[in-house]
Structures are given as C-alpha cells and as structure tokens.
Amino acid sequence: MSFTFPPIAARRGATVLAGLAALAALSGCNSMLSEGTGAAAGIAGTAIANQVTDNATVATGIGLGVQAGAKAALAYAQRKTRGEEQDAIAMAAGPLGVGKVANWQVKHQLPIESDAQGQVTVSRLIGGVGLECKEVVFSIDTAADKAAAPPIREFYVTTVCRDGSQWRWASAEPATARWGSLQ
C-alpha cells in the first residue's frame, strides 16, 4: 500500500469544502447544521482520502471517520451551548426567594445558535440537611417577527441546586456531563 500526498489544489478544494461546512454550521438551523456538517465533512474527507490512496475501502473509511468526527464535534458544541444557557438560568435563580422573578441571558461562546434570554422564578424550595435545591420555572424569549410585538415565550420547569457557593442545573439533561451518551 502506498500513500501519496494530495496536490495543493486538492487540499485547497477540501479546505474550501470544510470552510463551507463550517459557515453552514453557523447558521443556527439545527437540522441543516446537523445534516450539513455530516455531509460536508464526509465529502471533504472522501476527497482528501481519494488523493491519498487508491484503495476504495480505505478512502471510504477515512471519509466516514472525518464525518463521524465532525458530527461528534457538533454534538459537543451543542452541549456546550445548552450548558451555557443552563448555567445562566441557575445563576439567576440561585439568589431568588420563592415567587421572586429575575432576568437571565447568555451570549454564546460558539455562535451555532442565537444568544438566549428570558425570565426565571422560584416556585418552591426542595432539600434537607446539606442539600439546598429550588424548583424553578423559566422562560426562553424569542424575538417576535414584528418589531413592536412582545417576544414569543416558552416556559419550562427544572431544578437547580447549590454546589458550594455556586448554583447548578440539577436535571439529567444535556448539560449534566456525567451521563455521557445517555443524554
């Protein structure tokens, strides 16, 4: 088996394809983001592999490996984005008493989704000795289509708990890192 390095033009073409996939990924549409990232990575990986080897099986394996890596990176970025939102909600809810309302907002480090904002209120206290938790109701506010219209609100319920001096999201959802692939 011999390997040759692809000509510069082929590497540039693959780089352009990967760049286009990255730009499509920044659009924020989850279905396009997921499918577009996987497809573009598969195409780019296969193009590179075809320049490196004549063995179709090896080339396909390289292409599929690049595609799987891109999908895993996207899943990580989406979990990170959700984690940022959940941390912002937990921090806003932490100092609140029952019935009090606070605003929360987050500016995402990775621009794969729009920045988020809303309100949070504590509905009840939960816990015991050494365990301080709060059930919270929060909104995610999305800008309305019309300029003067109020935001579109979606409401959710979750639990946040004190972890030392910090409040953390306590539901077994995507931001709970220890659940790994069970999320």
TAJO-V603344 format. One record per pair of residues at least 12 apart in sequence whose C-alpha atoms are under 6 Angstrom apart, sorted by the first residue. I is the first residue (numbers start at 1). J is the second residue. D is the distance in Angstrom with one decimal. If there is no record, write none. Layout:
# TAJO-V603344
i->{I:I}
j->{J:J}
d->{D:D}
This chain:
# TAJO-V603344
i->{3:3:4:5:6:6:14:17:21:21:26:28:28:38:38:41:41:42:42:42:45:45:46:46:79:83:89:90:90:90:90:91:92:94:98:98:98:99:100:101:101:102:102:103:103:104:104:104:105:117:117:118:118:118:119:119:120:120:121:121:122:122:123:123:132:132:133:133:134:134:135:135:136:136:136:137:137:138:138:139:139:139:140:140:141}
j->{52:53:52:52:51:52:44:44:37:40:112:112:113:67:71:66:67:63:64:67:63:66:59:63:174:175:104:160:167:168:169:167:104:167:122:123:124:122:121:120:121:119:120:118:119:117:118:119:117:140:141:139:140:141:138:139:137:138:136:137:135:136:135:136:161:162:160:161:159:160:158:159:157:158:159:156:157:155:156:153:154:155:153:154:153}
d->{5.5:5.6:5.1:5.6:4.9:5.9:5.1:5.9:5.5:5.5:4.7:5.1:4.6:5.2:5.7:6.0:4.8:5.0:5.9:4.6:4.1:5.4:6.0:4.2:5.9:4.7:5.9:5.8:5.5:5.4:5.8:5.7:5.9:5.6:4.8:5.6:5.9:5.6:5.6:5.6:4.5:5.6:5.5:5.8:4.3:5.5:5.5:5.7:4.0:5.8:5.8:5.0:4.7:5.0:5.6:5.3:5.7:4.1:5.6:5.5:6.0:4.4:5.7:5.5:5.8:5.7:5.6:4.0:5.6:5.4:5.8:4.5:5.7:5.5:5.9:5.7:4.5:5.6:5.5:6.0:5.3:4.4:5.7:5.3:4.6}
